[in-house]
Amino acid sequence: MEKKDFKPDTRYTVTLREDGGKLRPANLYVYKTYDNFMIVRMTNSDGLLRKLKYDDVVKIVKTREVRAEDRFFIPEAVLLEKAWADRDVMYRYSSSPHMGK
């Protein structure tokens, strides 16, 4: 996959390729896209923010854009490319005013 295949503030159901080559399904929310990777939250697992390379996604099964009032917000400083230069995972709680959180 490539950067053009993904948009911020969108939920995706995808097929991921793990390090060992095994394929598995995943649900993710895309916060930010960069040239070589995107910042996502895995919504079907631990909820951590992750740096995900486009090559790790084999197939997009389903796409659903998230309405503005249902989006979960994270400060822009956390999503900066330089903040992810030496990390792959980050614990960060996000909130949505519409959801009462």
N, CA, C and O atoms as a Tinker XYZ file with bonds, in Angstrom:
   404  protein
     1  N      0.846000   -1.171000    0.000000    73     2
     2  CA     0.000000    0.000000    0.000000    64     1     3
     3  C      0.897000    1.241000    0.000000    63     2     4     5
     4  O      2.103000    1.165000    0.234000    81     3
     5  N      0.259000    2.388000   -0.272000    73     3     6
     6  CA     0.982000    3.652000   -0.337000    64     5     7
     7  C      0.258000    4.719000    0.473000    63     6     8     9
     8  O     -0.871000    4.516000    0.918000    81     7
     9  N      0.917000    5.851000    0.658000    73     7    10
    10  CA     0.349000    6.960000    1.427000    64     9    11
    11  C     -1.000000    7.392000    0.859000    63    10    12    13
    12  O     -1.920000    7.697000    1.618000    81    11
    13  N     -1.126000    7.419000   -0.441000    73    11    14
    14  CA    -2.364000    7.885000   -1.087000    64    13    15
    15  C     -3.576000    7.002000   -0.768000    63    14    16    17
    16  O     -4.716000    7.417000   -0.975000    81    15
    17  N     -3.335000    5.800000   -0.271000    73    15    18
    18  CA    -4.418000    4.868000    0.049000    64    17    19
    19  C     -5.068000    5.149000    1.404000    63    18    20    21
    20  O     -6.099000    4.561000    1.731000    81    19
    21  N     -4.469000    6.048000    2.194000    73    19    22
    22  CA    -4.955000    6.312000    3.552000    64    21    23
    23  C     -5.202000    7.792000    3.776000    63    22    24    25
    24  O     -4.509000    8.648000    3.225000    81    23
    25  N     -6.224000    8.081000    4.612000    73    23    26
    26  CA    -6.558000    9.458000    4.977000    64    25    27
    27  C     -6.638000    9.566000    6.497000    63    26    28    29
    28  O     -7.082000    8.630000    7.162000    81    27
    29  N     -6.212000   10.698000    7.048000    73    27    30
    30  CA    -6.377000   10.920000    8.489000    64    29    31
    31  C     -7.856000   10.935000    8.882000    63    30    32    33
    32  O     -8.730000   11.199000    8.057000    81    31
    33  N     -8.111000   10.649000   10.153000    73    31    34
    34  CA    -9.466000   10.653000   10.724000    64    33    35
    35  C    -10.393000    9.687000    9.996000    63    34    36    37
    36  O    -11.560000    9.985000    9.742000    81    35
    37  N     -9.846000    8.532000    9.671000    73    35    38
    38  CA   -10.599000    7.479000    8.995000    64    37    39
    39  C    -10.294000    6.155000    9.678000    63    38    40    41
    40  O     -9.162000    5.897000   10.087000    81    39
    41  N    -11.322000    5.321000    9.795000    73    39    42
    42  CA   -11.154000    3.973000   10.348000    64    41    43
    43  C    -11.022000    2.983000    9.195000    63    42    44    45
    44  O    -11.712000    3.078000    8.180000    81    43
    45  N    -10.120000    2.037000    9.384000    73    43    46
    46  CA    -9.885000    1.023000    8.364000    64    45    47
    47  C     -9.917000   -0.366000    8.997000    63    46    48    49
    48  O     -9.458000   -0.562000   10.122000    81    47
    49  N    -10.456000   -1.305000    8.267000    73    47    50
    50  CA   -10.284000   -2.723000    8.565000    64    49    51
    51  C     -9.319000   -3.216000    7.502000    63    50    52    53
    52  O     -9.582000   -3.086000    6.307000    81    51
    53  N     -8.194000   -3.785000    7.941000    73    51    54
    54  CA    -7.125000   -4.142000    7.013000    64    53    55
    55  C     -6.596000   -5.542000    7.299000    63    54    56    57
    56  O     -6.919000   -6.153000    8.318000    81    55
    57  N     -5.788000   -6.027000    6.387000    73    55    58
    58  CA    -4.997000   -7.231000    6.599000    64    57    59
    59  C     -3.548000   -6.774000    6.743000    63    58    60    61
    60  O     -2.999000   -6.129000    5.849000    81    59
    61  N     -2.928000   -7.118000    7.889000    73    59    62
    62  CA    -1.543000   -6.736000    8.167000    64    61    63
    63  C     -0.618000   -7.923000    8.012000    63    62    64    65
    64  O     -1.004000   -9.068000    8.245000    81    63
    65  N      0.611000   -7.631000    7.614000    73    63    66
    66  CA     1.657000   -8.653000    7.572000    64    65    67
    67  C      2.553000   -8.427000    8.774000    63    66    68    69
    68  O      3.149000   -7.360000    8.917000    81    67
    69  N      2.653000   -9.441000    9.653000    73    67    70
    70  CA     3.515000   -9.353000   10.821000    64    69    71
    71  C      4.962000   -9.614000   10.425000    63    70    72    73
    72  O      5.245000   -9.967000    9.280000    81    71
    73  N      5.880000   -9.438000   11.382000    73    71    74
    74  CA     7.311000   -9.618000   11.107000    64    73    75
    75  C      7.635000  -10.986000   10.529000    63    74    76    77
    76  O      8.468000  -11.090000    9.629000    81    75
    77  N      7.002000  -12.025000   11.021000    73    75    78
    78  CA     7.263000  -13.378000   10.531000    64    77    79
    79  C      6.582000  -13.698000    9.214000    63    78    80    81
    80  O      6.728000  -14.808000    8.702000    81    79
    81  N      5.848000  -12.759000    8.658000    73    79    82
    82  CA     5.151000  -12.978000    7.397000    64    81    83
    83  C      3.707000  -13.423000    7.558000    63    82    84    85
    84  O      2.972000  -13.536000    6.577000    81    83
    85  N      3.300000  -13.677000    8.802000    73    83    86
    86  CA     1.930000  -14.111000    9.057000    64    85    87
    87  C      0.953000  -12.955000    8.819000    63    86    88    89
    88  O      1.230000  -11.813000    9.185000    81    87
    89  N     -0.191000  -13.265000    8.201000    73    87    90
    90  CA    -1.212000  -12.260000    7.934000    64    89    91
    91  C     -2.258000  -12.301000    9.035000    63    90    92    93
    92  O     -2.634000  -13.373000    9.507000    81    91
    93  N     -2.733000  -11.104000    9.450000    73    91    94
    94  CA    -3.782000  -11.046000   10.467000    64    93    95
    95  C     -4.664000   -9.828000   10.225000    63    94    96    97
    96  O     -4.201000   -8.825000    9.682000    81    95
    97  N     -5.928000   -9.906000   10.625000    73    95    98
    98  CA    -6.828000   -8.757000   10.465000    64    97    99
    99  C     -6.561000   -7.730000   11.561000    63    98   100   101
   100  O     -6.082000   -8.071000   12.642000    81    99
   101  N     -6.878000   -6.469000   11.269000    73    99   102
   102  CA    -6.719000   -5.399000   12.257000    64   101   103
   103  C     -7.678000   -4.268000   11.929000    63   102   104   105
   104  O     -8.017000   -4.023000   10.771000    81   103
   105  N     -8.104000   -3.589000   12.982000    73   103   106
   106  CA    -8.905000   -2.368000   12.838000    64   105   107
   107  C     -8.043000   -1.220000   13.321000    63   106   108   109
   108  O     -7.451000   -1.290000   14.398000    81   107
   109  N     -7.972000   -0.164000   12.529000    73   107   110
   110  CA    -7.137000    0.961000   12.929000    64   109   111
   111  C     -7.779000    2.289000   12.585000    63   110   112   113
   112  O     -8.606000    2.398000   11.680000    81   111
   113  N     -7.366000    3.293000   13.343000    73   111   114
   114  CA    -7.781000    4.675000   13.145000    64   113   115
   115  C     -6.524000    5.450000   12.774000    63   114   116   117
   116  O     -5.549000    5.443000   13.525000    81   115
   117  N     -6.535000    6.115000   11.625000    73   115   118
   118  CA    -5.366000    6.852000   11.149000    64   117   119
   119  C     -5.430000    8.290000   11.660000    63   118   120   121
   120  O     -6.397000    9.010000   11.414000    81   119
   121  N     -4.378000    8.692000   12.377000    73   119   122
   122  CA    -4.273000   10.071000   12.864000    64   121   123
   123  C     -3.505000   10.955000   11.903000    63   122   124   125
   124  O     -3.909000   12.088000   11.643000    81   123
   125  N     -2.392000   10.442000   11.368000    73   123   126
   126  CA    -1.524000   11.270000   10.538000    64   125   127
   127  C     -0.789000   10.385000    9.554000    63   126   128   129
   128  O     -0.409000    9.261000    9.885000    81   127
   129  N     -0.585000   10.891000    8.335000    73   127   130
   130  CA     0.176000   10.152000    7.329000    64   129   131
   131  C      1.447000   10.938000    6.969000    63   130   132   133
   132  O      1.421000   12.160000    6.823000    81   131
   133  N      2.529000   10.219000    6.836000    73   131   134
   134  CA     3.804000   10.782000    6.381000    64   133   135
   135  C      4.246000   10.001000    5.160000    63   134   136   137
   136  O      3.570000    9.056000    4.754000    81   135
   137  N      5.360000   10.376000    4.574000    73   135   138
   138  CA     5.806000    9.723000    3.342000    64   137   139
   139  C      6.095000    8.234000    3.526000    63   138   140   141
   140  O      5.763000    7.431000    2.654000    81   139
   141  N      6.711000    7.855000    4.654000    73   139   142
   142  CA     7.136000    6.465000    4.833000    64   141   143
   143  C      6.309000    5.677000    5.837000    63   142   144   145
   144  O      6.424000    4.453000    5.896000    81   143
   145  N      5.475000    6.351000    6.630000    73   143   146
   146  CA     4.685000    5.669000    7.648000    64   145   147
   147  C      3.479000    6.514000    8.023000    63   146   148   149
   148  O      3.350000    7.665000    7.606000    81   147
   149  N      2.596000    5.918000    8.821000    73   147   150
   150  CA     1.444000    6.641000    9.355000    64   149   151
   151  C      1.349000    6.366000   10.850000    63   150   152   153
   152  O      1.838000    5.346000   11.338000    81   151
   153  N      0.713000    7.286000   11.572000    73   151   154
   154  CA     0.475000    7.126000   12.999000    64   153   155
   155  C     -0.959000    6.648000   13.149000    63   154   156   157
   156  O     -1.893000    7.317000   12.707000    81   155
   157  N     -1.131000    5.483000   13.777000    73   155   158
   158  CA    -2.454000    4.868000   13.894000    64   157   159
   159  C     -2.699000    4.404000   15.324000    63   158   160   161
   160  O     -1.764000    4.233000   16.107000    81   159
   161  N     -3.952000    4.206000   15.646000    73   159   162
   162  CA    -4.344000    3.539000   16.885000    64   161   163
   163  C     -5.023000    2.239000   16.482000    63   162   164   165
   164  O     -5.971000    2.243000   15.697000    81   163
   165  N     -4.541000    1.143000   17.014000    73   163   166
   166  CA    -5.157000   -0.157000   16.759000    64   165   167
   167  C     -6.406000   -0.239000   17.632000    63   166   168   169
   168  O     -6.296000   -0.377000   18.850000    81   167
   169  N     -7.568000   -0.157000   17.039000    73   167   170
   170  CA    -8.807000   -0.078000   17.814000    64   169   171
   171  C     -9.301000   -1.436000   18.282000    63   170   172   173
   172  O    -10.206000   -1.508000   19.113000    81   171
   173  N     -8.724000   -2.513000   17.765000    73   171   174
   174  CA    -9.185000   -3.841000   18.178000    64   173   175
   175  C     -8.220000   -4.529000   19.128000    63   174   176   177
   176  O     -8.369000   -5.720000   19.401000    81   175
   177  N     -7.226000   -3.796000   19.639000    73   175   178
   178  CA    -6.289000   -4.436000   20.562000    64   177   179
   179  C     -5.997000   -3.514000   21.740000    63   178   180   181
   180  O     -6.926000   -3.066000   22.413000    81   179
   181  N     -4.748000   -3.228000   21.998000    73   179   182
   182  CA    -4.345000   -2.508000   23.196000    64   181   183
   183  C     -4.601000   -1.003000   23.160000    63   182   184   185
   184  O     -4.489000   -0.351000   24.198000    81   183
   185  N     -4.933000   -0.440000   22.030000    73   183   186
   186  CA    -5.241000    0.983000   21.934000    64   185   187
   187  C     -4.027000    1.888000   21.925000    63   186   188   189
   188  O     -4.169000    3.105000   22.042000    81   187
   189  N     -2.833000    1.324000   21.790000    73   187   190
   190  CA    -1.626000    2.140000   21.748000    64   189   191
   191  C     -1.501000    2.841000   20.403000    63   190   192   193
   192  O     -2.001000    2.352000   19.390000    81   191
   193  N     -0.828000    3.994000   20.400000    73   191   194
   194  CA    -0.479000    4.637000   19.144000    64   193   195
   195  C      0.706000    3.884000   18.560000    63   194   196   197
   196  O      1.619000    3.488000   19.283000    81   195
   197  N      0.684000    3.694000   17.263000    73   195   198
   198  CA     1.753000    2.937000   16.609000    64   197   199
   199  C      2.189000    3.617000   15.321000    63   198   200   201
   200  O      1.403000    4.266000   14.632000    81   199
   201  N      3.464000    3.445000   15.024000    73   199   202
   202  CA     3.993000    3.859000   13.729000    64   201   203
   203  C      3.860000    2.647000   12.820000    63   202   204   205
   204  O      4.416000    1.589000   13.113000    81   203
   205  N      3.135000    2.790000   11.730000    73   203   206
   206  CA     2.868000    1.668000   10.835000    64   205   207
   207  C      3.351000    2.010000    9.433000    63   206   208   209
   208  O      2.966000    3.031000    8.864000    81   207
   209  N      4.196000    1.149000    8.884000    73   207   210
   210  CA     4.678000    1.337000    7.513000    64   209   211
   211  C      3.580000    0.903000    6.547000    63   210   212   213
   212  O      2.833000   -0.037000    6.818000    81   211
   213  N      3.496000    1.582000    5.447000    73   211   214
   214  CA     2.478000    1.260000    4.450000    64   213   215
   215  C      2.652000   -0.158000    3.904000    63   214   216   217
   216  O      1.673000   -0.826000    3.571000    81   215
   217  N      3.903000   -0.612000    3.815000    73   215   218
   218  CA     4.170000   -1.964000    3.296000    64   217   219
   219  C      3.618000   -3.061000    4.201000    63   218   220   221
   220  O      3.414000   -4.188000    3.751000    81   219
   221  N      3.374000   -2.739000    5.481000    73   219   222
   222  CA     2.841000   -3.740000    6.408000    64   221   223
   223  C      1.363000   -4.033000    6.159000    63   222   224   225
   224  O      0.842000   -5.043000    6.634000    81   223
   225  N      0.692000   -3.166000    5.424000    73   223   226
   226  CA    -0.726000   -3.366000    5.102000    64   225   227
   227  C     -0.812000   -4.065000    3.751000    63   226   228   229
   228  O     -0.348000   -3.548000    2.735000    81   227
   229  N     -1.410000   -5.241000    3.760000    73   227   230
   230  CA    -1.526000   -6.037000    2.537000    64   229   231
   231  C     -2.773000   -5.640000    1.752000    63   230   232   233
   232  O     -2.748000   -5.543000    0.525000    81   231
   233  N     -3.879000   -5.409000    2.496000    73   231   234
   234  CA    -5.149000   -5.137000    1.827000    64   233   235
   235  C     -6.054000   -4.306000    2.739000    63   234   236   237
   236  O     -6.078000   -4.506000    3.954000    81   235
   237  N     -6.796000   -3.375000    2.143000    73   235   238
   238  CA    -7.829000   -2.634000    2.867000    64   237   239
   239  C     -9.147000   -3.338000    2.603000    63   238   240   241
   240  O     -9.560000   -3.498000    1.454000    81   239
   241  N     -9.806000   -3.758000    3.681000    73   239   242
   242  CA   -11.057000   -4.489000    3.557000    64   241   243
   243  C    -12.243000   -3.538000    3.636000    63   242   244   245
   244  O    -13.211000   -3.683000    2.890000    81   243
   245  N    -12.168000   -2.559000    4.547000    73   243   246
   246  CA   -13.277000   -1.646000    4.758000    64   245   247
   247  C    -12.743000   -0.282000    5.176000    63   246   248   249
   248  O    -11.755000   -0.193000    5.905000    81   247
   249  N    -13.399000    0.782000    4.712000    73   247   250
   250  CA   -13.023000    2.153000    5.042000    64   249   251
   251  C    -14.249000    2.884000    5.563000    63   250   252   253
   252  O    -15.337000    2.779000    4.996000    81   251
   253  N    -14.061000    3.632000    6.657000    73   251   254
   254  CA   -15.165000    4.418000    7.206000    64   253   255
   255  C    -14.625000    5.742000    7.734000    63   254   256   257
   256  O    -13.858000    5.764000    8.696000    81   255
   257  N    -15.024000    6.844000    7.104000    73   255   258
   258  CA   -14.604000    8.160000    7.568000    64   257   259
   259  C    -15.320000    8.486000    8.871000    63   258   260   261
   260  O    -16.499000    8.171000    9.032000    81   259
   261  N    -14.617000    9.108000    9.789000    73   259   262
   262  CA   -15.159000    9.440000   11.104000    64   261   263
   263  C    -15.674000   10.881000   11.075000    63   262   264   265
   264  O    -14.966000   11.799000   10.661000    81   263
   265  N    -16.921000   11.057000   11.524000    73   263   266
   266  CA   -17.502000   12.402000   11.576000    64   265   267
   267  C    -16.692000   13.287000   12.514000    63   266   268   269
   268  O    -16.088000   12.797000   13.469000    81   267
   269  N    -16.678000   14.581000   12.246000    73   267   270
   270  CA   -15.873000   15.523000   13.027000    64   269   271
   271  C    -16.187000   15.454000   14.517000    63   270   272   273
   272  O    -15.274000   15.526000   15.339000    81   271
   273  N    -17.444000   15.319000   14.874000    73   271   274
   274  CA   -17.807000   15.297000   16.298000    64   273   275
   275  C    -17.445000   13.984000   16.993000    63   274   276   277
   276  O    -17.468000   13.921000   18.222000    81   275
   277  N    -17.115000   12.949000   16.245000    73   275   278
   278  CA   -16.752000   11.652000   16.823000    64   277   279
   279  C    -15.248000   11.384000   16.822000    63   278   280   281
   280  O    -14.813000   10.311000   17.238000    81   279
   281  N    -14.456000   12.344000   16.361000    73   279   282
   282  CA   -13.010000   12.149000   16.279000    64   281   283
   283  C    -12.371000   12.258000   17.652000    63   282   284   285
   284  O    -12.799000   13.045000   18.497000    81   283
   285  N    -11.346000   11.460000   17.855000    73   283   286
   286  CA   -10.562000   11.510000   19.078000    64   285   287
   287  C     -9.332000   12.369000   18.813000    63   286   288   289
   288  O     -8.612000   12.162000   17.836000    81   287
   289  N     -9.108000   13.319000   19.684000    73   287   290
   290  CA    -8.058000   14.303000   19.453000    64   289   291
   291  C     -6.802000   14.010000   20.263000    63   290   292   293
   292  O     -6.860000   13.623000   21.430000    81   291
   293  N     -5.684000   14.204000   19.613000    73   291   294
   294  CA    -4.365000   14.082000   20.229000    64   293   295
   295  C     -3.613000   15.357000   19.856000    63   294   296   297
   296  O     -3.705000   15.811000   18.715000    81   295
   297  N     -2.868000   15.944000   20.801000    73   295   298
   298  CA    -2.119000   17.166000   20.480000    64   297   299
   299  C     -1.198000   16.970000   19.281000    63   298   300   301
   300  O     -0.579000   15.918000   19.127000    81   299
   301  N     -1.118000   17.969000   18.457000    73   299   302
   302  CA    -0.316000   17.904000   17.237000    64   301   303
   303  C      1.153000   17.591000   17.540000    63   302   304   305
   304  O      1.810000   16.914000   16.748000    81   303
   305  N      1.675000   18.068000   18.665000    73   303   306
   306  CA     3.080000   17.814000   19.019000    64   305   307
   307  C      3.364000   16.322000   19.158000    63   306   308   309
   308  O      4.477000   15.879000   18.873000    81   307
   309  N      2.387000   15.549000   19.587000    73   307   310
   310  CA     2.556000   14.100000   19.735000    64   309   311
   311  C      2.619000   13.421000   18.371000    63   310   312   313
   312  O      3.238000   12.367000   18.223000    81   311
   313  N      1.985000   14.021000   17.390000    73   311   314
   314  CA     1.914000   13.415000   16.059000    64   313   315
   315  C      3.018000   13.882000   15.109000    63   314   316   317
   316  O      3.076000   13.432000   13.965000    81   315
   317  N      3.895000   14.781000   15.571000    73   315   318
   318  CA     4.970000   15.270000   14.709000    64   317   319
   319  C      5.900000   14.136000   14.297000    63   318   320   321
   320  O      6.175000   13.221000   15.074000    81   319
   321  N      6.369000   14.214000   13.080000    73   319   322
   322  CA     7.251000   13.170000   12.549000    64   321   323
   323  C      8.500000   12.997000   13.400000    63   322   324   325
   324  O      8.939000   11.869000   13.619000    81   323
   325  N      9.080000   14.089000   13.885000    73   323   326
   326  CA    10.304000   13.987000   14.686000    64   325   327
   327  C     10.059000   13.292000   16.027000    63   326   328   329
   328  O     10.983000   12.711000   16.596000    81   327
   329  N      8.829000   13.343000   16.538000    73   327   330
   330  CA     8.508000   12.650000   17.788000    64   329   331
   331  C      8.509000   11.136000   17.595000    63   330   332   333
   332  O      8.613000   10.388000   18.567000    81   331
   333  N      8.397000   10.688000   16.371000    73   331   334
   334  CA     8.339000    9.256000   16.059000    64   333   335
   335  C      9.622000    8.740000   15.427000    63   334   336   337
   336  O      9.669000    7.589000   14.994000    81   335
   337  N     10.651000    9.554000   15.366000    73   335   338
   338  CA    11.900000    9.164000   14.708000    64   337   339
   339  C     12.529000    7.917000   15.333000    63   338   340   341
   340  O     13.055000    7.068000   14.612000    81   339
   341  N     12.481000    7.794000   16.659000    73   339   342
   342  CA    13.135000    6.670000   17.319000    64   341   343
   343  C     12.165000    5.804000   18.125000    63   342   344   345
   344  O     12.581000    5.115000   19.057000    81   343
   345  N     10.894000    5.835000   17.779000    73   343   346
   346  CA     9.923000    4.992000   18.491000    64   345   347
   347  C      8.930000    4.394000   17.514000    63   346   348   349
   348  O      8.702000    4.914000   16.422000    81   347
   349  N      8.340000    3.270000   17.948000    73   347   350
   350  CA     7.327000    2.586000   17.152000    64   349   351
   351  C      5.978000    2.557000   17.852000    63   350   352   353
   352  O      4.943000    2.370000   17.212000    81   351
   353  N      5.991000    2.745000   19.196000    73   351   354
   354  CA     4.774000    2.642000   19.987000    64   353   355
   355  C      4.762000    3.752000   21.034000    63   354   356   357
   356  O      5.807000    4.148000   21.550000    81   355
   357  N      3.543000    4.255000   21.342000    73   355   358
   358  CA     3.401000    5.266000   22.376000    64   357   359
   359  C      2.068000    5.067000   23.081000    63   358   360   361
   360  O      1.040000    4.848000   22.440000    81   359
   361  N      2.096000    5.144000   24.399000    73   359   362
   362  CA     0.852000    5.120000   25.163000    64   361   363
   363  C      0.358000    6.548000   25.252000    63   362   364   365
   364  O      1.057000    7.418000   25.769000    81   363
   365  N     -0.831000    6.793000   24.756000    73   363   366
   366  CA    -1.400000    8.145000   24.798000    64   365   367
   367  C     -2.914000    8.027000   24.835000    63   366   368   369
   368  O     -3.517000    7.434000   23.940000    81   367
   369  N     -3.522000    8.583000   25.857000    73   367   370
   370  CA    -4.971000    8.605000   25.969000    64   369   371
   371  C     -5.499000    9.728000   25.094000    63   370   372   373
   372  O     -4.951000   10.830000   25.109000    81   371
   373  N     -6.534000    9.473000   24.346000    73   371   374
   374  CA    -7.165000   10.517000   23.545000    64   373   375
   375  C     -8.603000   10.694000   23.990000    63   374   376   377
   376  O     -9.187000    9.807000   24.612000    81   375
   377  N     -9.161000   11.836000   23.668000    73   375   378
   378  CA   -10.516000   12.112000   24.109000    64   377   379
   379  C    -11.353000   12.655000   22.963000    63   378   380   381
   380  O    -10.842000   13.151000   21.959000    81   379
   381  N    -12.658000   12.540000   23.156000    73   379   382
   382  CA   -13.611000   13.073000   22.203000    64   381   383
   383  C    -14.695000   13.809000   22.981000    63   382   384   385
   384  O    -15.426000   13.182000   23.747000    81   383
   385  N    -14.818000   15.114000   22.806000    73   383   386
   386  CA   -15.858000   15.859000   23.542000    64   385   387
   387  C    -17.246000   15.325000   23.292000    63   386   388   389
   388  O    -18.084000   15.332000   24.194000    81   387
   389  N    -17.507000   14.861000   22.084000    73   387   390
   390  CA   -18.829000   14.341000   21.741000    64   389   391
   391  C    -19.150000   13.058000   22.504000    63   390   392   393
   392  O    -20.310000   12.787000   22.813000    81   391
   393  N    -18.122000   12.275000   22.804000    73   391   394
   394  CA   -18.318000   10.999000   23.482000    64   393   395
   395  C    -18.289000   11.137000   24.993000    63   394   396   397
   396  O    -18.432000   10.145000   25.708000    81   395
   397  N    -18.103000   12.372000   25.495000    73   395   398
   398  CA   -18.097000   12.603000   26.929000    64   397   399
   399  C    -16.821000   12.146000   27.602000    63   398   400   401
   400  O    -16.827000   11.830000   28.791000    81   399
   401  N    -15.739000   12.108000   26.870000    73   399   402
   402  CA   -14.458000   11.653000   27.436000    64   401   403
   403  C    -13.428000   12.734000   27.319000    63   402   404
   404  O    -12.285000   12.547000   27.737000    81   403
